[in-house]
Amino acid sequence: MFLIVAKYLIPKGYRGMAVFPFVIAKYDFDKTNKVFVNHEKIHLRQQLELLVIPFFIWYFLEYLIRLIQYKNGALAYRNISFEREAYNKEADLNYLKNRSFFRFLDYIKSNKQ
């Protein structure tokens, strides 16, 4: 993982993003934020499981489905299965050590967050 701070690459309203093998942070202080970094590392693992490009296709399609479902962009984003797993487990700094493959599938059901 390579952690880069590049505030102009991150869309407004977001603090960071993961694009294998990079984590891009908007703010320098997030480099030492263990919860933020763990959230993005979870996304890196998800990307590896789906061989990167299919991850982004799935992410985009699921976002569109959630947008139709909830009619709200922020709610659609928070309910993407990849985001639900990452937000739910970001504070568990040992999560990736014990995480089984394709764990994001447990979060695909639409339980609004």
SVG drawing of the C-alpha trace seen along z (x, -y; Angstrom):
<svg xmlns="http://www.w3.org/2000/svg" viewBox="-36 -20 40 37">
<polyline fill="none" stroke="black" stroke-width="0.4" points="0.0,0.0 1.2,-3.5 -0.4,-6.4 -0.5,-9.7 -1.9,-13.0 -3.5,-14.8 -6.4,-17.0 -7.3,-17.9 -7.8,-14.3 -10.5,-13.6 -14.1,-14.7 -15.8,-17.3 -17.4,-15.7 -14.9,-12.8 -11.7,-12.3 -10.0,-9.6 -10.2,-6.8 -8.4,-3.5 -7.3,-2.6 -5.1,0.5 -2.3,0.2 -2.7,-3.4 -4.6,-5.1 -5.2,-8.7 -6.0,-11.0 -7.3,-14.6 -5.6,-15.7 -2.1,-15.1 -3.4,-14.3 -5.2,-11.2 -1.9,-9.5 -1.7,-8.8 -5.4,-8.2 -5.5,-4.4 -9.3,-4.1 -9.2,-6.0 -6.3,-3.9 -8.0,-0.7 -11.2,-1.7 -9.2,-2.2 -7.2,1.0 -10.5,2.9 -11.3,1.4 -7.9,2.5 -8.6,6.1 -12.0,6.0 -10.4,4.7 -7.8,7.6 -10.6,10.2 -12.4,8.9 -9.2,8.3 -9.5,4.5 -11.4,3.6 -14.5,5.7 -14.6,4.1 -15.0,0.7 -17.7,1.9 -19.6,3.6 -19.2,0.5 -20.6,-1.8 -23.5,0.5 -24.4,1.1 -24.3,-2.7 -26.7,-3.1 -29.1,-0.5 -28.9,-2.0 -29.5,-5.5 -32.7,-4.2 -33.6,-2.4 -33.0,-5.3 -33.3,-8.4 -30.5,-10.0 -26.8,-10.0 -25.3,-10.0 -27.6,-7.2 -26.9,-5.2 -23.1,-5.6 -23.4,-4.5 -25.3,-1.4 -23.0,0.0 -21.9,3.4 -18.2,2.5 -18.8,-0.7 -21.0,1.0 -18.3,3.5 -15.6,0.9 -17.6,-1.5 -18.7,1.4 -15.2,2.8 -13.0,-0.3 -12.4,-0.6 -11.4,3.1 -7.7,2.8 -7.3,6.6 -10.2,7.2 -8.1,7.8 -6.0,10.5 -9.1,12.7 -11.4,11.6 -12.5,14.4 -12.8,13.9 -15.7,12.0 -16.9,10.9 -18.6,7.8 -21.3,10.2 -22.6,10.3 -23.5,6.6 -25.3,6.8 -28.8,7.0 -30.4,3.6 -30.6,2.7 -30.5,-1.1 -27.7,-2.7"/>
</svg>
